[in-house]
Amino acid sequence: MNRWSVAWLMLLGLVTGCMAPAALVPTPTPLPPPVTPQLVQIACPENLAPLMMALASAYQREEPAVQLVVVERADILAYQALVNGDVEIAALTWIPTSLSEQTWRVPFARDGLAVVVNTRNGLPGLTLDQVRQLFRGRIEDWEPWGGLPGAPQVISREEASGDFLFFQAQVMRDARVALTALLAPTSAAMRESVGSDALAVGYLSTAWLDGNVRALTIEGIPPANEAIAAGLYPLSRELQFVTLGEPQGAARDFIQWTLGPQGQNIVTAQRFIPLPESSLVE
């Protein structure tokens, strides 16, 4: 073979090598654009915060595209946040008497306001008039009423609290709580204060009762769930969602879900009284 033949074969090999198929490179799959969750803010007082957070957590597991944020505010301030447009929903234990004409509201649960004493106080119960006299500071000794000997220590709540506003409207009416009353900033603080003072008396939601305090009968009726559900207990109340205008979108869906069986099961688990079955949203 002459040198031209060799050169020709070498050139043919180079051309063949260059024509070998290239390795395939996979085309990257574009990622879907991130989904911005729909934000719904709910303002509520401290005694409803555990319930609202439990509802929000359960709902977000079913609807991950919705972000529910619970903002803790006293009832008056929660309502003001709604009016100012800072939140989409207010969950309230007390409804202001001067509601804006734009507001829309619906009950989502019930509870009672229990008048509580220390477990060592054997007082069986009171009438509403006796509770009124007690919180006015007019009673100097528990013993004539069947309680421990000694002066009652009245404990109340701050004036922005829904518990205070309800108590003022339903019990005190035109009278005022005594200036000597101590103030509890939260339901937990009220429970702890009454539970640690044998002569103390206060009030808090029935959902916050535990073995450290004892709830009194009022007008002979105990704050039992059945009595509250039937409206027989004198200090029964509805807990309500309030919005500016009829709710729309994610806020409406969350409220409807709360009024349905799943939401009402959580209401019960958090020791509030659920709506009657006839009121449930399927």
DASULSUL-V265298 format. One line per field, one symbol per residue. burial: # if it has 24 or more other ideal C-beta (glycine too) atoms within 12 Angstrom, else .. A space follows every 50 residues. Layout:
# DASULSUL-V265298
burial: ???
This chain:
# DASULSUL-V265298
burial: .......................................########### ##.###.###.....#.############.###...##########.... ..#.##############..#.#.##.#.#######..#..#..#.##.. .#######.#########.###....##..##.#.##########.#### #########..#######..###.#.###...############..#..# ##########.###.##..######.......
